[in-house]
Amino acid sequence: MKRILALDIGTVRIGVAVSDPLGVFARGVAVLNAGKGWMDELDGLVKEYGPGILLVGHPLRTDGSRGPEALKVEAVAEELAARYPDLEVELYDERFSTAIANRALIEGDVSRKNRKGKVDKVAAALILQSRLERGRGAEN
């Protein structure tokens, strides 16, 4: 089974997570600066982990509609599909992932200063873990 590399794309930072080789667990691996050049950094992660799927968090509104953030992420997903033609690029509903990640870090007694740099990576891992669990449920 090929690994899945997940992205939680924000306006300032991009959280990155990867699945284990068996597709059971998600692990946050990086936080990229959302400015210019982040895709070059992503190239290195794609090379390092060799994923078969690039999972992109899709920030739908609470009612499921697509706002400007979702449209931006869809455009980035198209860029990624062109950049990595051998990878499947999949959008995945990420509603509430950042809020859940923040709550988990707060409950883990992580200081506000330290949360800022970790929340995106944790959110990416939550998105990926949800996708992995959904995939296992479909197989049973």
C-alpha positions in Angstrom: 0.0 0.0 0.0 1.3 3.4 -0.9 1.4 6.1 1.8 -0.9 9.1 1.8 0.6 12.6 2.3 -2.0 15.1 3.7 -2.0 18.8 3.5 -3.9 21.3 5.7 -3.5 24.5 3.6 -3.9 27.7 5.4 -3.1 31.3 4.5 0.0 31.5 6.6 1.1 27.9 7.2 0.5 24.4 5.7 0.4 21.4 7.9 1.7 18.2 6.5 1.1 14.6 7.7 1.9 11.2 6.3 0.4 7.7 6.8 2.5 4.8 8.0 3.3 2.2 5.2 0.3 0.1 6.2 -2.2 3.0 6.1 -3.2 2.7 9.8 -1.8 5.8 11.5 -1.3 9.4 10.6 1.7 11.4 11.8 2.3 15.1 11.4 5.7 15.7 9.8 6.1 19.3 8.8 4.7 22.8 8.8 5.5 24.8 5.6 5.3 28.5 5.2 2.4 29.2 2.9 4.4 31.9 1.0 6.2 31.3 -2.2 8.4 28.2 -2.4 6.3 25.9 -0.3 5.7 23.5 -3.2 9.5 23.2 -3.6 9.6 22.0 0.0 6.7 19.7 -0.7 8.8 18.2 -3.5 11.3 17.0 -0.9 8.5 15.5 1.2 7.0 13.7 -1.8 10.4 12.3 -2.7 11.1 11.3 0.9 7.8 9.5 1.6 6.8 8.3 -1.9 3.0 8.7 -1.4 0.5 7.4 -3.9 -2.2 9.9 -2.8 -1.9 13.6 -2.0 -4.8 14.3 0.4 -5.8 18.0 0.5 -8.0 19.3 3.3 -11.1 20.9 1.7 -12.4 23.8 3.9 -16.1 23.6 3.3 -18.5 25.8 5.3 -20.5 24.2 8.1 -23.5 23.8 5.8 -21.3 22.0 3.2 -21.1 24.9 0.7 -18.0 26.1 -0.9 -16.7 29.5 0.1 -13.7 31.5 -1.1 -11.3 29.4 1.0 -12.6 26.2 -0.6 -12.3 27.6 -4.1 -8.7 28.6 -3.4 -7.8 25.2 -2.1 -9.5 23.6 -5.2 -7.3 25.7 -7.4 -4.2 24.6 -5.4 -5.3 21.0 -5.7 -5.4 21.5 -9.5 -1.9 22.9 -9.4 -0.7 19.9 -7.3 -2.3 17.4 -9.8 -0.4 19.1 -12.6 2.8 19.2 -10.6 2.5 15.5 -9.5 0.8 13.7 -12.4 1.7 10.3 -10.9 -0.1 11.0 -7.7 -3.8 10.9 -7.1 -4.9 14.3 -5.6 -7.9 13.9 -3.4 -9.9 16.7 -1.6 -11.2 15.7 1.8 -13.7 17.5 4.0 -11.7 19.2 6.8 -14.5 21.0 8.7 -13.5 21.7 12.3 -10.1 20.0 12.0 -8.2 23.1 13.2 -10.6 23.7 16.1 -10.2 20.0 17.2 -6.4 20.3 16.9 -6.4 23.4 19.0 -8.6 21.8 21.6 -6.3 18.7 21.7 -3.2 20.8 22.2 -4.9 22.9 24.9 -6.0 19.7 26.7 -2.4 18.4 26.3 -1.3 21.6 28.2 0.7 23.0 25.2 1.3 26.7 25.7 -0.2 29.2 23.3 3.2 30.0 21.9 4.0 26.4 21.1 0.5 25.7 19.8 0.9 28.2 17.0 3.6 26.2 15.3 2.0 22.8 15.9 -1.7 23.2 15.2 -1.4 23.0 11.4 0.6 19.7 11.6 -1.9 18.3 14.1 -4.8 19.4 11.9 -3.2 17.6 8.9 -2.8 14.5 11.0 -6.4 14.6 12.1 -7.6 15.0 8.5 -5.5 12.1 7.4 -6.5 9.9 10.3 -10.2 10.5 9.5 -9.5 9.5 5.9 -7.6 6.4 6.9 -10.4 5.3 9.2 -13.0 5.9 6.6 -11.0 3.8 4.1 -10.8 0.9 6.6 -14.5 1.1 7.2 -15.2 0.8 3.5 -13.1 -2.4 3.3 -15.1 -4.2 6.1 
